[in-house]
Amino acid sequence: PLDDSAGVAGLTDAAEAFALIAEAEATFVSRGDESGTHNKELSIWESAGAEPVGGWYVSSGQGMGDVLTMANEQQAYTLSDRATYLAFTLQGIELDVLVEGDPILFNPYGVIAVNPDKGPHIQVDLANTFIDWLVSVPTQELIGEFGIEEFGAPLFVPDSEAWREEAGSDVAEAEAGEAALAVTGSAAAEWTLDDLAAMPQVEAEVTNKDGETQQYAGPSLVALLEAAGVSEADTITLVASDGYEVDVAWGDLQDCEDCIVALQDDGTVRSVLPGFPGNTGVKGLVEMRVQ
């Protein structure tokens, strides 16, 4: 809202902002529809250690456009994707973006070719051609320009590996002595790159989208989680340095002897989960959140 009664403007920590909103009991309009945005909002409340209950918290059960309209009418806080927000600015809503830049707010899109073993109708060559085109630098540049002419700002942010390498914004290398990987949530632990390198190394191999076998080595992912005190859990969320997240069932992981945290030559870490969907191979892995 324009008056920002909770005083969150300029913060880059979403959980801190949510905590201040709850403390001030400032009106907050939630989608309340179990959508991805709603679930993201709930995870931020949890990180903030705040419970969104009371007259100040409005669970609307509506889509993003209706929620923005309600927030505008009530001059309330809400959590929105940027594309819908920018589109509604053309309709005259008077809401300012107060908090942005926290990786927890990133909402990455991914593209995965379907396993050709699933049926003869799957045209994996065409799928891979499309993927290569989508993640290429020229296409990513088009994505980064989309919306600027109409809204004055891009609707999406390019983030493919090829684009990041071209732009010189690849994942940051952990400096010596810094924690490279952390376990958070219902368990806690941190390891530096040296810590990870000193652990027993397990070899693993996966097949990439081009059918090529890639080999990796690193400590057992399950052993790391157990060392952090994880015995019972529902989900392990793998989090990348760019904000990308993917959930993996703890029960499935426990049976995986060659699921590892691989050490990369560039000083980063990635998850390697043979037999799991390709999107679980998280590059720039920095956190494993236990739920």
N, C-alpha and C positions, 0 to 999 in steps of 0.2 A: 504493500500500500504506500501511497505517497507520504503519509505522515510518519511511517516506520516507528510505531509506538514502542516496539521492543528493542530498537536501536541496533539492528543487525546489518545495516548498510555498510558495504565494504569488506565484510568478513569473507574469508576464504575457507573457513571450516564450517561445513553444513551442520554438523552435530552441535557445535557451539551456538549457531544461529537458532536451531530448533530448541535448544535448552533455554535460550533467552525468551523465545516466543512463549514457551510453556510457563516460564517463571512469571512473565507479564500477563499471562492468560489473554493474549491478543488473539483476536478471531483468526482462525485458520480453516480454510475450506479444503477438505480432502476429497479425492475422487471416490474413495470408499467402494471401489468396484472390483477389487482383486486383480486389477491390471498390473502390468509391469511397473508403471509409474507409482501406483498405489503401494505395491510391495517394496519398491525402493524407498518410498516415504516412511513406511513402517520400520525398515531397517535403520533409517537415520534416527528415528525416535529412539530406537533401542540403543544405538550408539551414543545418543545424547543422555541416556539414563532417565528419560522423561516418558511419562505415560500420557498419551493424548486422550484425556477424558474430561468431560465437563462442558458447560454451556459454550465455552469459547471454541470448542472443536466441532466443526460441522462435517459430518460424514454424509456426502451428498448422493453417492451411488450413481454419479453422472460421468459422462465422458469429459475429455480435457477442455473442449470448447465451452461446454456449459459451466464447468468449474471456473474457468477464467471469467465468464460473464458474472457468475455469482460473486467471485472475489472482487471484481470491479464494482459491483453494486454495493457490496458491504465494505469496500476498501479493506479487504482482509488479506492475509498471507496465504500463499498456496505454493505447491511445487508443480512446475510445468516444464514440458520439453520446449526447447527454443523455437522450433519450427512453428508449432501451433501458436505460441505467444506472439511471434512476429506477424503471423497471418492475422491475428486478432487486433494487432495495433492499427491495422488498416480500417478496422470497424470502430475505432475510437475508444478502446479501453484505456483507462488511465492507471496503469500499473507499471512500476519500474522494476527492473532486475536489480535486486539488492545483494544477492549472494551468488557467486559463480567461481569456477576455477578449481573447486575441490574435486579430486579424482573420483570420489564416491558418487559424484553427480554425473560422471561420464556415462553415456549410453551407447556403447559401440554396436555397430551392425557387422554381421559376419556373413560369409557365403561359403557353403560347403557342397561339394558334389556328392550325389547319392552313390552309395556303393553299387557298382555294376552287377555284383553278385545277387542283388535283390530282384533282378528280373531282366529279360531280354529287351524290354521296352526302354531301358535306361540308356541314354545316349551320352556316355561319360565323356567322349572326346569333345562333343559340342559344349557340354557343361564346363569342362576345363578351359575351353577356348573363351567362354563367357567370363569365367573367373579371372583368367589372365588379363582380359580386357578391362574388367571392373577394377582390378587392383593396380593397373598400370598407371604410370605417372600422368600421362595426358588426361585419362579419365578422372583421376583423383583431382587434378587441377580444375576440371569442369565442375566436379562436385563442390570444391571449395569456392567457386565463383557463383554457384546457383543461389539465387535469391538476393544478391547484392543490388542488382538494378532495381528490383521492385521494393525491397524492404530496407535497403541500406546496410544490410549485414547478411552473411551467408546463413542458409538454413542448416547446413551440415559442415562438418570439419573433416577433411581428408585425413586418413590415418593408416593406409596400407603400409606394409613394410617397405615396399619399393619407394613410396612417396616419402616416408620418413628418412630413408637413406639419402634420397635426392635432396631433401630439405635440410639435411644435417641435424635432424632432431630425433635420432635413434635413441632407444632406451639408454638411460644413464648407467654407466659402470659404477659399481659400488667401490668406494675408496677403501684402501687398506684399513682394517680395524673397524669399519662400519658394518652394522648388521645388514646382511644381504637378503635374509629371509626370516620372517617372523610367523609364529603361530599365535592367533588371537581368538577371541570368543570365550568359550568355556574352558580353554586351556591357554597356556602362554609359554613361549620360548623364543629365543633369537639365536641366529648363527651368522657368523661372518663367512666369507668365502674360504678363508683358511680352515675354519671349523668344518665346513662341508667337505673340503678336499681331504681332510685328515680322517674322515670316516671310511668304513669299508665301502668299496665301490662296487656297484652292481651294474652289469652290462644289460642294455635293452636295445631293441631295434623296432622300428616302425616303418610302415610303407607310406610314402607321401602320395599326393594326388596324381603324380605322374607315374606311379607304380614303382618308384625307386626305393630301395631299402636304405634307411639311414640308421646309423649306429650311435648310441650314446652311452655314457657312463656317469654314475653319480650315486649318492647314498639312497637307500630305500626310502620312498616317500612314507610308507607305513611305519617304518622304524623311527623316522623323525617324529611323526605324530604320536607314536607310543612313548617316545622319549619325553615328549612335551606333556605327557600325562593323559593322553586321549585313550579311553577304554570303551566308553559308550558314547555314540553320537549318531545323529541322523544324516547330516550333510557336511561335507567339507567344501567350502567355497574357495576356489583358486583365484587369486587376484593378481593382475599384472600392474606394472608401474604406470601404465597409461589409463588405468581404471577398468579395463576389461575384466569381467568376472564370469566364471562358469561353476555350476554346482555338480558335485560328484557324490553319490551315495557312499557313506562310510562302509556299509556292509559289502558293497562291491569292491571297494579298495582293499579291504582286509584280505581278500582272496587273491590279490595280484602280487605275485612275488617279484616281478620285474618292473613294477611301477616305480619310477625314480624321479629325483630332482637332479637334472643334468647340469653340469658346469660348462658354460660356454667359453670359447676363446676370447670373447670380447668383455669378459668379466661380469656377465649376467647369468641368470639362472632360468631354467625352463622346466616345466613338468613334462614327463614322457610317460604316457599311459598306454602301453600296447593293448590292443583289443578294445579300447574305449573310442568313442567318437573323436574325430580329428580336432574338434574345437576344445578338447581338454588338454591339448598340447600348448600350454600357455607360455609364450615367450615373455621374458622380463618378469618372471614370477617373483613377487616380493612378499606375499602374504598367503597364509592358509588359515581361513576363518572357520572355526569349529562351531557347529550349531547342533 
